Amino acid sequence: MEKSKEKKKIYKKWWFWVIIVSFLIAGNNYYRNTNGLNKIQNQEDTPVPIINQNTTTQAITKTGDPIAFITKTVNGAGDFEVSVWTLDGNPATVESTPPFEIIVNTTLGQVDNCFDAKSALFDIMRRLYTSSEIKDKIARVQFTAWGQLKASLGHADIGFDWNNSGPSNFWKTLLKYKPYEDQTSPMDQRTWGVQINKDCN
């Protein structure tokens, strides 16, 4: 009987230490997790600089890369194909002298309908032509929305009220300039609209 009592005491001591060790491990993990959460919360509470057009403009001005800024500006409207050209038809580089011709194309499936195309057109033109950093470095912007529309806006014709206009009114205005593609005008006067989808009004 005494031996069995001794065994019971050893058995109890063994579980007691298992429980103690388990509590210590759990407490240590809790402390680590809580400390980690506090660090994350402190990081979240720290103000993060907002990247807006002005800060981006300052960065581009310092690096002297208007091509990168033009691409970034267009990508703000969507993940479209962007190419920047000099007026003599060569791909623009950091060393190229503005003004530039900017060509933006959608790919298959990026626009679902005419309104999506008009919205993308308006957003791209507005972003580029209201940027204080690059609007004077642009000769014209040409945009093609696959299966819907094609449009061009020359720098000489940018007298739009971007705040009080909208995609449909902007598109109608371009169609009034010329409802066909005219590549014979001076680059900064190439303003026109072409309905690829004849129902795109």
BALO-137778 format. One record per atom (N, C-alpha, C): residue in one letter; chain; atom name; x, y, z. Coordinates in Angstrom, 3 decimals, padded with zeros to 6 digits. Layout:
REM BALO-137778
A_A_CA_X_Y_Z;
...
This chain:
REM BALO-137778
M_A_N_000.830_-001.206_000.000;
M_A_CA_000.000_000.000_000.000;
M_A_C_000.858_001.246_000.000;
E_A_N_001.943_001.256_000.755;
E_A_CA_002.790_002.446_000.802;
E_A_C_003.438_002.718_-000.538;
K_A_N_003.836_001.623_-001.230;
K_A_CA_004.448_001.806_-002.546;
K_A_C_003.476_002.460_-003.513;
S_A_N_002.204_002.023_-003.475;
S_A_CA_001.225_002.622_-004.385;
S_A_C_000.993_004.085_-004.067;
K_A_N_001.042_004.456_-002.772;
K_A_CA_000.890_005.864_-002.395;
K_A_C_002.062_006.682_-002.923;
E_A_N_003.269_006.082_-002.847;
E_A_CA_004.442_006.775_-003.366;
E_A_C_004.305_006.994_-004.862;
K_A_N_003.816_005.963_-005.548;
K_A_CA_003.627_006.089_-006.986;
K_A_C_002.642_007.192_-007.306;
K_A_N_001.574_007.292_-006.530;
K_A_CA_000.586_008.333_-006.762;
K_A_C_001.192_009.706_-006.557;
K_A_N_002.034_009.838_-005.548;
K_A_CA_002.671_011.132_-005.294;
K_A_C_003.587_011.516_-006.448;
I_A_N_004.371_010.563_-006.965;
I_A_CA_005.258_010.831_-008.105;
I_A_C_004.433_011.182_-009.331;
Y_A_N_003.343_010.462_-009.539;
Y_A_CA_002.452_010.706_-010.673;
Y_A_C_001.895_012.120_-010.613;
K_A_N_001.471_012.558_-009.393;
K_A_CA_000.939_013.911_-009.212;
K_A_C_002.019_014.955_-009.453;
K_A_N_003.192_014.731_-008.977;
K_A_CA_004.286_015.679_-009.161;
K_A_C_004.636_015.829_-010.641;
W_A_N_004.626_014.714_-011.344;
W_A_CA_004.942_014.753_-012.775;
W_A_C_003.934_015.607_-013.531;
W_A_N_002.658_015.445_-013.309;
W_A_CA_001.625_016.260_-013.967;
W_A_C_001.691_017.706_-013.508;
F_A_N_002.030_017.870_-012.236;
F_A_CA_002.145_019.233_-011.714;
F_A_C_003.191_020.018_-012.502;
W_A_N_004.345_019.351_-012.739;
W_A_CA_005.403_020.038_-013.488;
W_A_C_005.035_020.221_-014.954;
V_A_N_004.313_019.272_-015.499;
V_A_CA_003.847_019.416_-016.889;
V_A_C_002.933_020.637_-017.001;
I_A_N_002.047_020.782_-016.018;
I_A_CA_001.120_021.928_-016.011;
I_A_C_001.881_023.231_-015.856;
I_A_N_002.850_023.245_-014.940;
I_A_CA_003.652_024.453_-014.715;
I_A_C_004.392_024.857_-015.991;
V_A_N_005.047_023.864_-016.608;
V_A_CA_005.806_024.145_-017.838;
V_A_C_004.868_024.619_-018.950;
S_A_N_003.685_023.990_-019.038;
S_A_CA_002.714_024.391_-020.054;
S_A_C_002.295_025.834_-019.856;
F_A_N_002.042_026.219_-018.596;
F_A_CA_001.673_027.606_-018.309;
F_A_C_002.791_028.571_-018.674;
L_A_N_004.029_028.173_-018.377;
L_A_CA_005.164_029.038_-018.703;
L_A_C_005.302_029.234_-020.216;
I_A_N_005.156_028.140_-020.953;
I_A_CA_005.247_028.236_-022.421;
I_A_C_004.116_029.093_-022.971;
A_A_N_002.892_028.847_-022.472;
A_A_CA_001.741_029.627_-022.934;
A_A_C_001.918_031.100_-022.604;
G_A_N_002.414_031.368_-021.408;
G_A_CA_002.639_032.768_-021.011;
G_A_C_003.683_033.434_-021.873;
N_A_N_004.748_032.716_-022.184;
N_A_CA_005.799_033.254_-023.040;
N_A_C_005.267_033.551_-024.438;
N_A_N_004.486_032.612_-024.992;
N_A_CA_003.894_032.827_-026.315;
N_A_C_002.945_034.007_-026.307;
Y_A_N_002.145_034.100_-025.271;
Y_A_CA_001.202_035.214_-025.157;
Y_A_C_001.951_036.547_-025.123;
Y_A_N_003.024_036.581_-024.343;
Y_A_CA_003.821_037.807_-024.243;
Y_A_C_004.403_038.187_-025.601;
R_A_N_004.944_037.177_-026.311;
R_A_CA_005.514_037.450_-027.634;
R_A_C_004.456_037.968_-028.598;
N_A_N_003.311_037.281_-028.624;
N_A_CA_002.235_037.684_-029.534;
N_A_C_001.711_039.072_-029.211;
T_A_N_001.508_039.327_-027.920;
T_A_CA_001.005_040.637_-027.509;
T_A_C_002.016_041.717_-027.844;
N_A_N_003.290_041.434_-027.575;
N_A_CA_004.340_042.406_-027.881;
N_A_C_004.397_042.659_-029.384;
G_A_N_004.250_041.567_-030.165;
G_A_CA_004.239_041.721_-031.621;
G_A_C_003.061_042.544_-032.092;
L_A_N_001.873_042.272_-031.490;
L_A_CA_000.693_043.062_-031.858;
L_A_C_000.882_044.525_-031.517;
N_A_N_001.473_044.775_-030.344;
N_A_CA_001.721_046.168_-029.965;
N_A_C_002.633_046.854_-030.955;
K_A_N_003.664_046.108_-031.415;
K_A_CA_004.568_046.695_-032.403;
K_A_C_003.828_047.020_-033.684;
I_A_N_002.981_046.053_-034.124;
I_A_CA_002.208_046.281_-035.350;
I_A_C_001.280_047.465_-035.177;
Q_A_N_000.585_047.525_-034.023;
Q_A_CA_-000.329_048.645_-033.787;
Q_A_C_000.412_049.963_-033.752;
N_A_N_001.601_049.941_-033.127;
N_A_CA_002.397_051.167_-033.100;
N_A_C_002.812_051.577_-034.506;
Q_A_N_003.142_050.581_-035.345;
Q_A_CA_003.486_050.894_-036.725;
Q_A_C_002.280_051.444_-037.467;
E_A_N_001.082_050.861_-037.195;
E_A_CA_-000.128_051.343_-037.859;
E_A_C_-000.470_052.755_-037.414;
D_A_N_-000.175_053.068_-036.127;
D_A_CA_-000.470_054.400_-035.628;
D_A_C_000.497_055.442_-036.165;
T_A_N_001.680_054.998_-036.633;
T_A_CA_002.659_055.933_-037.170;
T_A_C_002.170_056.434_-038.524;
P_A_N_002.093_057.738_-038.702;
P_A_CA_001.611_058.268_-039.987;
P_A_C_002.491_057.793_-041.142;
V_A_N_001.831_057.263_-042.189;
V_A_CA_002.537_056.827_-043.387;
V_A_C_002.406_057.915_-044.432;
P_A_N_003.514_058.332_-045.052;
P_A_CA_003.409_059.377_-046.059;
P_A_C_002.526_058.934_-047.214;
I_A_N_001.563_059.756_-047.582;
I_A_CA_000.655_059.445_-048.676;
I_A_C_001.332_059.826_-049.983;
I_A_N_001.376_058.861_-050.916;
I_A_CA_001.982_059.155_-052.212;
I_A_C_000.904_059.761_-053.080;
N_A_N_000.981_061.053_-053.272;
N_A_CA_000.029_061.710_-054.154;
N_A_C_000.775_062.306_-055.332;
Q_A_N_000.038_062.979_-056.185;
Q_A_CA_000.648_063.496_-057.403;
Q_A_C_001.760_064.486_-057.093;
N_A_N_001.605_065.284_-056.021;
N_A_CA_002.617_066.287_-055.703;
N_A_C_003.930_065.654_-055.255;
T_A_N_003.842_064.639_-054.349;
T_A_CA_005.081_064.011_-053.886;
T_A_C_005.737_063.239_-055.021;
T_A_N_004.910_062.599_-055.858;
T_A_CA_005.468_061.883_-056.997;
T_A_C_006.129_062.859_-057.950;
T_A_N_005.494_063.992_-058.152;
T_A_CA_006.056_065.016_-059.029;
T_A_C_007.415_065.464_-058.539;
Q_A_N_007.547_065.675_-057.220;
Q_A_CA_008.829_066.095_-056.668;
Q_A_C_009.885_065.029_-056.922;
A_A_N_009.508_063.763_-056.735;
A_A_CA_010.470_062.677_-056.950;
A_A_C_010.899_062.624_-058.416;
I_A_N_009.943_062.767_-059.325;
I_A_CA_010.264_062.701_-060.751;
I_A_C_011.116_063.894_-061.155;
T_A_N_010.801_065.066_-060.599;
T_A_CA_011.579_066.252_-060.922;
T_A_C_013.028_066.061_-060.514;
K_A_N_013.240_065.434_-059.357;
K_A_CA_014.600_065.215_-058.879;
K_A_C_015.339_064.212_-059.760;
T_A_N_014.648_063.161_-060.192;
T_A_CA_015.314_062.160_-061.015;
T_A_C_015.334_062.579_-062.480;
G_A_N_014.498_063.548_-062.858;
G_A_CA_014.471_064.014_-064.236;
G_A_C_013.954_062.977_-065.201;
D_A_N_012.959_062.175_-064.805;
D_A_CA_012.432_061.118_-065.670;
D_A_C_010.948_061.328_-065.938;
P_A_N_010.609_062.201_-066.892;
P_A_CA_009.190_062.429_-067.190;
P_A_C_008.509_061.209_-067.782;
I_A_N_009.264_060.326_-068.437;
I_A_CA_008.670_059.127_-069.033;
I_A_C_008.090_058.238_-067.939;
A_A_N_008.859_058.061_-066.868;
A_A_CA_008.387_057.247_-065.744;
A_A_C_007.161_057.886_-065.115;
F_A_N_007.160_059.195_-065.017;
F_A_CA_006.010_059.876_-064.411;
F_A_C_004.768_059.754_-065.285;
I_A_N_004.946_059.877_-066.598;
I_A_CA_003.820_059.715_-067.533;
I_A_C_003.238_058.307_-067.399;
T_A_N_004.102_057.308_-067.385;
T_A_CA_003.642_055.917_-067.259;
T_A_C_002.912_055.701_-065.948;
K_A_N_003.471_056.237_-064.867;
K_A_CA_002.840_056.098_-063.550;
K_A_C_001.483_056.796_-063.520;
T_A_N_001.390_057.946_-064.161;
T_A_CA_000.131_058.696_-064.198;
T_A_C_-000.942_057.917_-064.947;
V_A_N_-000.584_057.345_-066.089;
V_A_CA_-001.549_056.544_-066.859;
V_A_C_-001.939_055.296_-066.077;
N_A_N_-000.969_054.654_-065.430;
N_A_CA_-001.265_053.443_-064.665;
N_A_C_-002.192_053.715_-063.485;
G_A_N_-002.277_054.984_-063.063;
G_A_CA_-003.239_055.347_-062.032;
G_A_C_-004.670_055.178_-062.498;
A_A_N_-004.875_055.236_-063.815;
A_A_CA_-006.212_055.049_-064.383;
A_A_C_-006.478_053.586_-064.719;
G_A_N_-005.432_052.808_-064.916;
G_A_CA_-005.601_051.403_-065.262;
G_A_C_-004.301_050.819_-065.783;
D_A_N_-004.247_049.506_-065.831;
D_A_CA_-003.034_048.822_-066.274;
D_A_C_-003.029_048.738_-067.798;
F_A_N_-002.835_049.898_-068.433;
F_A_CA_-002.888_049.968_-069.885;
F_A_C_-001.484_049.963_-070.485;
E_A_N_-001.407_049.671_-071.781;
E_A_CA_-000.139_049.748_-072.498;
E_A_C_000.164_051.226_-072.776;
V_A_N_001.342_051.671_-072.388;
V_A_CA_001.723_053.074_-072.557;
V_A_C_003.038_053.147_-073.314;
S_A_N_003.084_054.007_-074.325;
S_A_CA_004.358_054.290_-074.992;
S_A_C_004.476_055.793_-075.185;
V_A_N_005.691_056.298_-075.062;
V_A_CA_005.958_057.729_-075.165;
V_A_C_006.954_057.936_-076.298;
W_A_N_006.616_058.886_-077.193;
W_A_CA_007.389_059.089_-078.405;
W_A_C_007.810_060.543_-078.556;
T_A_N_008.939_060.727_-079.210;
T_A_CA_009.356_062.090_-079.573;
T_A_C_008.600_062.491_-080.833;
L_A_N_008.652_063.763_-081.180;
L_A_CA_007.909_064.239_-082.347;
L_A_C_008.496_063.734_-083.664;
D_A_N_009.734_063.248_-083.628;
D_A_CA_010.303_062.682_-084.856;
D_A_C_010.100_061.167_-084.925;
G_A_N_009.251_060.625_-084.064;
G_A_CA_008.847_059.221_-084.163;
G_A_C_009.751_058.216_-083.490;
N_A_N_010.604_058.662_-082.581;
N_A_CA_011.472_057.744_-081.853;
N_A_C_010.956_057.543_-080.433;
P_A_N_011.211_056.359_-079.851;
P_A_CA_010.818_056.158_-078.452;
P_A_C_011.516_057.183_-077.560;
A_A_N_010.751_057.832_-076.681;
A_A_CA_011.305_058.871_-075.803;
A_A_C_012.131_058.242_-074.693;
T_A_N_013.193_058.937_-074.324;
T_A_CA_014.038_058.513_-073.211;
T_A_C_014.183_059.690_-072.252;
V_A_N_014.934_059.484_-071.182;
V_A_CA_015.162_060.549_-070.206;
V_A_C_015.849_061.736_-070.872;
E_A_N_016.686_061.465_-071.869;
E_A_CA_017.419_062.542_-072.536;
E_A_C_016.598_063.249_-073.617;
S_A_N_015.438_062.686_-073.990;
S_A_CA_014.633_063.274_-075.070;
S_A_C_014.063_064.633_-074.679;
T_A_N_013.894_065.471_-075.687;
T_A_CA_013.352_066.814_-075.467;
T_A_C_011.846_066.804_-075.708;
P_A_N_011.055_067.292_-074.745;
P_A_CA_009.607_067.364_-074.971;
P_A_C_009.286_068.476_-075.975;
P_A_N_008.047_068.518_-076.489;
P_A_CA_006.882_067.736_-076.055;
P_A_C_006.873_066.328_-076.640;
F_A_N_006.054_065.465_-075.993;
F_A_CA_005.985_064.069_-076.371;
F_A_C_004.610_063.705_-076.915;
E_A_N_004.591_062.636_-077.684;
E_A_CA_003.339_062.006_-078.090;
E_A_C_003.154_060.791_-077.191;
I_A_N_001.984_060.702_-076.555;
I_A_CA_001.701_059.586_-075.643;
I_A_C_000.617_058.716_-076.271;
I_A_N_000.906_057.438_-076.395;
I_A_CA_-000.063_056.505_-076.973;
I_A_C_-000.432_055.472_-075.910;
V_A_N_-001.734_055.347_-075.662;
V_A_CA_-002.244_054.430_-074.638;
V_A_C_-003.232_053.474_-075.303;
N_A_N_-003.062_052.185_-075.056;
N_A_CA_-003.958_051.172_-075.611;
N_A_C_-004.453_050.236_-074.518;
T_A_N_-005.709_049.839_-074.640;
T_A_CA_-006.210_048.784_-073.764;
T_A_C_-005.922_047.441_-074.431;
T_A_N_-006.038_046.395_-073.672;
T_A_CA_-005.929_045.058_-074.243;
T_A_C_-007.315_044.417_-074.206;
L_A_N_-007.437_043.304_-074.876;
L_A_CA_-008.714_042.599_-074.946;
L_A_C_-009.217_042.273_-073.546;
G_A_N_-010.447_042.686_-073.237;
G_A_CA_-011.050_042.391_-071.947;
G_A_C_-010.887_043.471_-070.900;
Q_A_N_-010.095_044.524_-071.177;
Q_A_CA_-009.917_045.586_-070.184;
Q_A_C_-011.109_046.550_-070.142;
V_A_N_-011.831_046.678_-071.232;
V_A_CA_-013.058_047.488_-071.227;
V_A_C_-014.210_046.598_-071.669;
D_A_N_-015.304_046.652_-070.938;
D_A_CA_-016.436_045.766_-071.217;
D_A_C_-017.420_046.360_-072.210;
N_A_N_-017.501_047.692_-072.224;
N_A_CA_-018.514_048.326_-073.056;
N_A_C_-018.101_049.761_-073.376;
C_A_N_-018.975_050.457_-074.067;
C_A_CA_-018.683_051.823_-074.491;
C_A_C_-018.476_052.758_-073.307;
F_A_N_-019.299_052.624_-072.276;
F_A_CA_-019.162_053.534_-071.136;
F_A_C_-017.833_053.324_-070.418;
D_A_N_-017.396_052.067_-070.272;
D_A_CA_-016.088_051.797_-069.679;
D_A_C_-014.981_052.461_-070.492;
A_A_N_-015.114_052.368_-071.818;
A_A_CA_-014.110_052.969_-072.709;
A_A_C_-014.090_054.487_-072.551;
K_A_N_-015.275_055.111_-072.520;
K_A_CA_-015.354_056.571_-072.359;
K_A_C_-014.803_057.005_-071.007;
S_A_N_-015.073_056.200_-069.985;
S_A_CA_-014.577_056.525_-068.639;
S_A_C_-013.058_056.463_-068.585;
A_A_N_-012.480_055.422_-069.192;
A_A_CA_-011.016_055.292_-069.217;
A_A_C_-010.394_056.423_-070.025;
L_A_N_-010.993_056.738_-071.161;
L_A_CA_-010.508_057.840_-072.002;
L_A_C_-010.477_059.143_-071.219;
F_A_N_-011.584_059.471_-070.576;
F_A_CA_-011.687_060.724_-069.827;
F_A_C_-010.681_060.763_-068.681;
D_A_N_-010.568_059.655_-067.950;
D_A_CA_-009.686_059.612_-066.782;
D_A_C_-008.224_059.794_-067.192;
I_A_N_-007.807_059.123_-068.269;
I_A_CA_-006.421_059.232_-068.735;
I_A_C_-006.112_060.656_-069.191;
M_A_N_-006.983_061.211_-070.020;
M_A_CA_-006.755_062.575_-070.525;
M_A_C_-006.721_063.579_-069.371;
R_A_N_-007.646_063.423_-068.440;
R_A_CA_-007.713_064.354_-067.305;
R_A_C_-006.452_064.266_-066.457;
R_A_N_-006.013_063.049_-066.149;
R_A_CA_-004.819_062.875_-065.326;
R_A_C_-003.586_063.507_-065.982;
L_A_N_-003.423_063.279_-067.279;
L_A_CA_-002.237_063.782_-067.969;
L_A_C_-002.275_065.295_-068.160;
Y_A_N_-003.437_065.803_-068.570;
Y_A_CA_-003.515_067.222_-068.923;
Y_A_C_-003.777_068.149_-067.734;
T_A_N_-003.977_067.595_-066.550;
T_A_CA_-004.096_068.457_-065.367;
T_A_C_-002.864_068.355_-064.467;
S_A_N_-001.899_067.550_-064.871;
S_A_CA_-000.667_067.415_-064.085;
S_A_C_000.247_068.602_-064.360;
S_A_N_000.548_069.355_-063.330;
S_A_CA_001.416_070.513_-063.503;
S_A_C_002.825_070.105_-063.929;
E_A_N_003.201_068.873_-063.627;
E_A_CA_004.543_068.397_-063.962;
E_A_C_004.694_068.100_-065.446;
I_A_N_003.668_067.539_-066.076;
I_A_CA_003.868_067.046_-067.448;
I_A_C_002.934_067.627_-068.498;
K_A_N_001.913_068.372_-068.099;
K_A_CA_000.945_068.805_-069.124;
K_A_C_001.594_069.636_-070.229;
D_A_N_002.642_070.380_-069.900;
D_A_CA_003.321_071.191_-070.913;
D_A_C_004.406_070.408_-071.653;
K_A_N_004.568_069.136_-071.301;
K_A_CA_005.533_068.283_-071.995;
K_A_C_004.828_067.362_-072.990;
I_A_N_003.523_067.585_-073.185;
I_A_CA_002.726_066.707_-074.048;
I_A_C_002.330_067.452_-075.323;
A_A_N_002.539_066.813_-076.478;
A_A_CA_002.039_067.356_-077.742;
A_A_C_000.614_066.853_-077.985;
R_A_N_000.430_065.544_-077.776;
R_A_CA_-000.916_064.980_-077.872;
R_A_C_-000.959_063.633_-077.189;
V_A_N_-002.173_063.223_-076.807;
V_A_CA_-002.405_061.899_-076.216;
V_A_C_-003.386_061.163_-077.116;
Q_A_N_-003.016_059.953_-077.511;
Q_A_CA_-003.907_059.116_-078.309;
Q_A_C_-004.287_057.893_-077.493;
F_A_N_-005.575_057.548_-077.509;
F_A_CA_-006.074_056.431_-076.705;
F_A_C_-006.948_055.531_-077.566;
T_A_N_-006.721_054.227_-077.441;
T_A_CA_-007.552_053.255_-078.146;
T_A_C_-008.097_052.240_-077.150;
A_A_N_-009.425_052.149_-077.099;
A_A_CA_-010.094_051.141_-076.270;
A_A_C_-010.550_050.031_-077.202;
W_A_N_-010.002_048.849_-077.015;
W_A_CA_-010.225_047.733_-077.920;
W_A_C_-011.717_047.496_-078.174;
G_A_N_-012.106_047.542_-079.463;
G_A_CA_-013.477_047.231_-079.861;
G_A_C_-014.497_048.316_-079.604;
Q_A_N_-014.072_049.477_-079.018;
Q_A_CA_-015.058_050.499_-078.657;
Q_A_C_-014.785_051.855_-079.305;
L_A_N_-013.618_052.433_-079.050;
L_A_CA_-013.351_053.779_-079.555;
L_A_C_-011.863_054.049_-079.674;
K_A_N_-011.569_055.089_-080.446;
K_A_CA_-010.195_055.566_-080.589;
K_A_C_-010.279_057.083_-080.561;
A_A_N_-009.364_057.729_-079.848;
A_A_CA_-009.460_059.183_-079.712;
A_A_C_-008.080_059.806_-079.572;
S_A_N_-008.004_061.077_-079.926;
S_A_CA_-006.758_061.828_-079.807;
S_A_C_-007.092_063.216_-079.302;
L_A_N_-006.250_063.738_-078.412;
L_A_CA_-006.428_065.097_-077.901;
L_A_C_-005.089_065.823_-077.966;
G_A_N_-005.031_066.873_-078.779;
G_A_CA_-003.817_067.661_-078.910;
G_A_C_-003.725_068.732_-077.842;
H_A_N_-002.503_069.097_-077.501;
H_A_CA_-002.270_070.082_-076.439;
H_A_C_-002.924_071.418_-076.746;
A_A_N_-003.025_071.768_-078.014;
A_A_CA_-003.613_073.059_-078.385;
A_A_C_-005.122_073.110_-078.121;
D_A_N_-005.732_071.954_-077.873;
D_A_CA_-007.193_071.876_-077.723;
D_A_C_-007.624_071.432_-076.332;
I_A_N_-006.830_071.722_-075.300;
I_A_CA_-007.154_071.178_-073.974;
I_A_C_-007.957_072.142_-073.112;
G_A_N_-008.703_073.046_-073.712;
G_A_CA_-009.481_073.990_-072.914;
G_A_C_-010.756_073.392_-072.368;
F_A_N_-010.649_072.288_-071.650;
F_A_CA_-011.823_071.621_-071.077;
F_A_C_-011.949_071.963_-069.599;
D_A_N_-013.189_072.014_-069.139;
D_A_CA_-013.453_072.150_-067.708;
D_A_C_-013.551_070.738_-067.145;
W_A_N_-012.417_070.227_-066.703;
W_A_CA_-012.353_068.826_-066.284;
W_A_C_-013.242_068.542_-065.078;
N_A_N_-013.459_069.548_-064.231;
N_A_CA_-014.253_069.336_-063.015;
N_A_C_-015.744_069.264_-063.296;
N_A_N_-016.192_069.936_-064.344;
N_A_CA_-017.624_069.975_-064.623;
N_A_C_-017.989_069.241_-065.904;
S_A_N_-017.121_068.360_-066.311;
S_A_CA_-017.402_067.541_-067.475;
S_A_C_-017.527_066.096_-067.014;
G_A_N_-017.712_065.204_-067.960;
G_A_CA_-017.797_063.785_-067.629;
G_A_C_-017.448_062.971_-068.854;
P_A_N_-017.356_061.648_-068.728;
P_A_CA_-016.929_060.796_-069.841;
P_A_C_-017.765_060.953_-071.113;
S_A_N_-019.082_060.990_-070.977;
S_A_CA_-019.934_061.057_-072.175;
S_A_C_-019.845_062.423_-072.847;
N_A_N_-019.886_063.501_-072.062;
N_A_CA_-019.776_064.839_-072.650;
N_A_C_-018.415_065.043_-073.311;
F_A_N_-017.368_064.530_-072.661;
F_A_CA_-016.026_064.656_-073.217;
F_A_C_-015.933_063.925_-074.548;
W_A_N_-016.482_062.725_-074.605;
W_A_CA_-016.453_061.936_-075.839;
W_A_C_-017.223_062.640_-076.954;
K_A_N_-018.377_063.189_-076.639;
K_A_CA_-019.168_063.914_-077.649;
K_A_C_-018.396_065.128_-078.168;
T_A_N_-017.668_065.789_-077.281;
T_A_CA_-016.880_066.954_-077.688;
T_A_C_-015.784_066.549_-078.670;
L_A_N_-015.114_065.431_-078.400;
L_A_CA_-014.071_064.970_-079.322;
L_A_C_-014.657_064.611_-080.684;
L_A_N_-015.833_063.994_-080.685;
L_A_CA_-016.482_063.643_-081.947;
L_A_C_-016.854_064.895_-082.746;
K_A_N_-017.155_065.988_-082.037;
K_A_CA_-017.496_067.238_-082.724;
K_A_C_-016.272_067.877_-083.381;
Y_A_N_-015.086_067.658_-082.772;
Y_A_CA_-013.871_068.177_-083.408;
Y_A_C_-013.720_067.547_-084.782;
K_A_N_-013.600_066.212_-084.787;
K_A_CA_-013.512_065.442_-086.039;
K_A_C_-013.929_064.014_-085.719;
P_A_N_-014.954_063.497_-086.427;
P_A_CA_-015.391_062.118_-086.163;
P_A_C_-014.594_061.103_-086.997;
Y_A_N_-013.361_061.419_-087.269;
Y_A_CA_-012.506_060.521_-088.044;
Y_A_C_-011.048_060.768_-087.628;
E_A_N_-010.192_059.820_-087.954;
E_A_CA_-008.790_059.919_-087.563;
E_A_C_-008.048_060.828_-088.529;
D_A_N_-007.490_061.913_-088.000;
D_A_CA_-006.749_062.871_-088.816;
D_A_C_-005.316_062.961_-088.298;
Q_A_N_-004.392_062.384_-089.047;
Q_A_CA_-002.987_062.412_-088.655;
Q_A_C_-002.194_063.414_-089.499;
T_A_N_-002.899_064.285_-090.218;
T_A_CA_-002.211_065.257_-091.071;
T_A_C_-002.015_066.594_-090.365;
S_A_N_-002.782_066.869_-089.319;
S_A_CA_-002.667_068.135_-088.603;
S_A_C_-001.369_068.173_-087.818;
P_A_N_-000.916_069.363_-087.405;
P_A_CA_000.222_069.423_-086.474;
P_A_C_-000.085_068.581_-085.236;
M_A_N_000.929_068.004_-084.651;
M_A_CA_000.738_067.044_-083.558;
M_A_C_-000.128_067.606_-082.438;
D_A_N_000.072_068.873_-082.070;
D_A_CA_-000.685_069.421_-080.939;
D_A_C_-002.113_069.821_-081.317;
Q_A_N_-002.490_069.603_-082.590;
Q_A_CA_-003.861_069.891_-083.021;
Q_A_C_-004.589_068.634_-083.495;
R_A_N_-004.038_067.505_-083.198;
R_A_CA_-004.671_066.247_-083.613;
R_A_C_-005.707_065.831_-082.585;
T_A_N_-006.875_066.423_-082.719;
T_A_CA_-007.986_066.133_-081.802;
T_A_C_-009.131_065.543_-082.608;
W_A_N_-009.529_064.333_-082.258;
W_A_CA_-010.583_063.650_-082.993;
W_A_C_-011.090_062.455_-082.195;
G_A_N_-012.204_061.892_-082.658;
G_A_CA_-012.753_060.690_-082.057;
G_A_C_-013.258_059.753_-083.136;
V_A_N_-013.046_058.468_-082.980;
V_A_CA_-013.493_057.471_-083.953;
V_A_C_-014.288_056.401_-083.225;
Q_A_N_-015.501_056.157_-083.692;
Q_A_CA_-016.341_055.103_-083.109;
Q_A_C_-015.973_053.767_-083.738;
I_A_N_-015.255_052.946_-083.014;
I_A_CA_-014.996_051.591_-083.482;
I_A_C_-016.283_050.779_-083.359;
N_A_N_-016.933_050.912_-082.209;
N_A_CA_-018.278_050.385_-082.006;
N_A_C_-019.248_051.490_-082.436;
K_A_N_-019.956_051.264_-083.520;
K_A_CA_-020.816_052.314_-084.086;
K_A_C_-021.928_052.752_-083.149;
D_A_N_-022.218_051.945_-082.114;
D_A_CA_-023.227_052.329_-081.121;
D_A_C_-022.620_053.097_-079.962;
C_A_N_-021.328_053.367_-080.016;
C_A_CA_-020.648_054.070_-078.924;
C_A_C_-020.810_055.579_-079.126;
N_A_N_-021.865_056.135_-078.528;
N_A_CA_-022.189_057.558_-078.699;
N_A_C_-021.894_058.349_-077.427;
